[in-house]
Amino acid sequence: MYEKSENIADKAILEKFEFRNIKQEEAGQAIIIEQICFPPHEACSEQNMKDRISTAPELFLVAVDKKTGKIAGFLNGLATDESVFRDAFFTDASLYNSDGKNIMLLGLDVLPEYRRQGLGRSLVFQYLQREREKGRHTVLLTCLKEKVKMYEKFGFMDQGIANSTWGGEEWHEMGCTLQVEEQKIG
Ligand SMILES: CC(C)(COP(=O)(O)OP(=O)(O)OC[C@H]1O[C@@H](n2cnc3c(N)ncnc32)[C@H](O)[C@@H]1OP(=O)(O)O)[C@@H](O)C(=O)NCCC(=O)NCCS
């Protein structure tokens, strides 16, 4: 369960980075960052990234280095009423349902030079807070075993081995319930 009290973005992070939705003209930066952060068999393709950005920029949170004006990291996803993660969301942005009560997270990327400073954590917490305020119910993702502990620190629970066969690897499905009493999407 996501608790609001966890959403204390480090003051230093907020001083250094601007958190906002991606702009269409930043698609090229996102594509390059994805290629740096993931091996080819796991990375989102150029076309899928462009589709994601044009379809749901409001679910594509970026952290921009205030000094350079460039993206240092991002977290993106799609909304849906489906409640089990499936790989089709990686490749088919048309599955997006803006009123969907759940979010499938599709990519958390932080450029190497910005890692281990709390930026990944801040991106996740800010994202969860935004979606909670929109009335979403659950946020789902898949990750490799080595990242399970990291997402547990962020408030996600390991739901076991996922249906996913992405990149020919074994994935864990993880979920975070956003505390929601009433739906207020739309
Ligand atoms: C994973 C990634 C997003 C982490 O970003 P980051 O900004 O370095 O993360 P943070 O500094 O906020 O670290 C938050 C916590 O995650 C853990 N963590 C960070 N990187 C990790 C890694 N590579 N493996 C396991 N745990 C990690 C840390 O233990 C840290 O907890 P702590 O502060 O209690 O020590 C970044 O390394 C990255 O982009 N990697 C390549 C892409 C990737 O693997 N994305 C996630 C796919 S599921």
The ligand as a Gaussian input file, in Angstrom:
#p B3LYP/6-31G(d) Opt

LIG

0 1
 C       17.017000       0.958000     -11.420000
 C       17.225000       2.460000     -11.534000
 C       15.992000       3.127000     -12.104000
 C       17.480000       3.014000     -10.131000
 O       17.581000       4.427000     -10.204000
 P       18.351000       5.257000      -9.076000
 O       18.060000       6.695000      -9.303000
 O       19.769000       4.854000      -9.047000
 O       17.621000       4.724000      -7.764000
 P       17.645000       5.388000      -6.312000
 O       18.945000       6.119000      -6.119000
 O       16.412000       6.173000      -6.110000
 O       17.639000       4.109000      -5.397000
 C       16.489000       3.720000      -4.696000
 C       16.712000       2.366000      -4.086000
 O       16.777000       1.373000      -5.094000
 C       17.862000       0.485000      -4.881000
 N       18.531000       0.313000      -6.156000
 C       18.989000       1.289000      -6.953000
 N       19.528000       0.761000      -8.079000
 C       19.392000      -0.577000      -7.980000
 C       19.764000      -1.658000      -8.809000
 N       20.377000      -1.455000      -9.987000
 N       19.487000      -2.905000      -8.406000
 C       18.869000      -3.117000      -7.215000
 N       18.489000      -2.134000      -6.392000
 C       18.760000      -0.873000      -6.749000
 C       18.796000       1.125000      -3.904000
 O       19.106000       0.146000      -2.944000
 C       18.036000       2.272000      -3.323000
 O       17.667000       2.006000      -2.002000
 P       18.502000       2.651000      -0.783000
 O       18.431000       4.131000      -1.006000
 O       17.766000       2.201000       0.405000
 O       19.878000       2.103000      -0.928000
 C       18.472000       2.797000     -12.438000
 O       19.576000       2.090000     -11.933000
 C       18.256000       2.412000     -13.902000
 O       17.736000       3.194000     -14.683000
 N       18.685000       1.179000     -14.256000
 C       18.522000       0.676000     -15.628000
 C       17.072000       0.470000     -15.996000
 C       16.330000      -0.396000     -14.993000
 O       16.802000      -1.444000     -14.567000
 N       15.113000       0.056000     -14.652000
 C       14.227000      -0.664000     -13.750000
 C       13.601000      -1.764000     -14.527000
 S       12.415000      -2.676000     -13.633000

